[in-house]
Amino acid sequence: MSEMPQADVDPTLEADVFSRNCSSREILQNVTSRWGLLALVALLDGELRFNALRRRVDGVSERMLSVTLQSLERDGYVRREMLQAIPPRVEYSLTESGRQVAVLLAGLIDLVEGQVGSVDGARQEYDAR
């Protein structure tokens, strides 16, 4: 992911995701990527250790989950807490901003899951053409 140089960011401008230079695009990408979306919504249930989160988000590689969590932590949506234990433990949780985003994403997931049957039908109709 490329970062915009600080000199190019005008703090007086409103965010506009449709503008190519707006940092909201990168934030939106991190939140709505397949793994970002699933990690955020999985954390709605509460704190999770890395491996528990990886099991919950079935199919994500260790590397991809790590990169995703780092991006979400950098954006202020996920909190990473190193616990003093033997062996050392790391737990992930949502920040208040992360919770707000995750609730909306959970609604999107519910909507999509509720439409699986009609989407499957539309796909079959499309593929038959």
Buried (B, 14 or more C-beta within 10 A) or exposed (E): EEEEEEEEEEEEEEEEEEEEEBBEBBBBEBBEBEBBBBBBBBBEEEBBEBEEBBEBBEEBEEEBBEBBBEBBBEBEBBBEEEEEEEEEEBBBBBBEEBBEBBEEBBEEBEEEEEEEEEEEEEEEEEEEE
